[in-house]
Amino acid sequence: MSDGADRTTRVLAQVAVAIALVALVLAGYALYAQQQAEARYREVSEELQRALTPSLPMRGPPLELDPDDT
């Protein structure tokens, strides 16, 4: 092989390694961002559940209440 072909092969290999490293970093960041979003959604869900759940248990009207009393 000629020196030009060897040099081209090395450059292409270096470019491929660089692209693979960038892809690895992007995948790691995507995983981190997904975990952060999931944690935020979980916090919002818990807060909504607390806000929508009545603080006192629901009870019916007292027995001495007259339904015909208008």
C-alpha positions as CSV (number, residue, x, y, z in Angstrom):
1,M,0.0,0.0,0.0
2,S,1.1,3.5,-0.6
3,D,1.8,6.0,2.1
4,G,-1.2,8.1,1.0
5,A,-3.6,5.2,1.5
6,D,-2.2,4.4,5.0
7,R,-2.5,8.1,6.0
8,T,-6.1,8.2,4.7
9,T,-6.9,5.0,6.6
10,R,-5.5,6.4,9.8
11,V,-7.4,9.7,9.4
12,L,-10.7,7.9,8.7
13,A,-10.1,5.7,11.8
14,Q,-9.4,8.7,13.9
15,V,-12.6,10.4,12.6
16,A,-14.6,7.3,13.3
17,V,-13.3,7.1,16.9
18,A,-14.1,10.8,17.5
19,I,-17.6,10.3,16.2
20,A,-18.0,7.2,18.4
21,L,-16.9,9.2,21.5
22,V,-19.3,12.1,20.7
23,A,-22.1,9.5,20.3
24,L,-21.2,8.0,23.7
25,V,-21.2,11.4,25.4
26,L,-24.5,12.3,23.8
27,A,-26.0,9.0,24.9
28,G,-24.8,9.6,28.5
29,Y,-26.3,13.1,28.5
30,A,-29.6,11.8,27.1
31,L,-29.8,9.2,29.9
32,Y,-29.0,11.8,32.5
33,A,-31.7,14.2,31.1
34,Q,-34.3,11.4,31.0
35,Q,-33.6,10.5,34.6
36,Q,-34.0,14.2,35.6
37,A,-37.2,14.5,33.7
38,E,-38.6,11.4,35.3
39,A,-37.7,12.7,38.8
40,R,-39.5,16.0,38.0
41,Y,-42.6,14.2,36.8
42,R,-42.6,12.0,39.9
43,E,-42.4,15.2,42.1
44,V,-45.2,16.9,40.2
45,S,-47.3,13.7,40.4
46,E,-46.8,13.5,44.2
47,E,-47.6,17.2,44.6
48,L,-50.8,16.9,42.6
49,Q,-51.8,13.8,44.5
50,R,-51.3,15.7,47.8
51,A,-53.2,18.7,46.5
52,L,-56.2,16.7,45.2
53,T,-56.6,14.4,48.1
54,P,-58.8,15.8,50.8
55,S,-57.0,16.4,54.1
56,L,-60.0,15.3,56.1
57,P,-61.9,12.1,55.4
58,M,-65.2,12.6,53.6
59,R,-68.2,11.8,55.8
60,G,-71.9,11.8,55.2
61,P,-74.3,14.3,56.8
62,P,-75.1,13.9,60.5
63,L,-77.9,11.6,61.3
64,E,-79.9,14.2,63.1
65,L,-80.2,16.3,59.9
66,D,-83.8,16.4,58.7
67,P,-83.8,16.0,54.9
68,D,-87.3,17.7,54.7
69,D,-86.1,20.8,56.4
70,T,-86.0,23.5,53.7
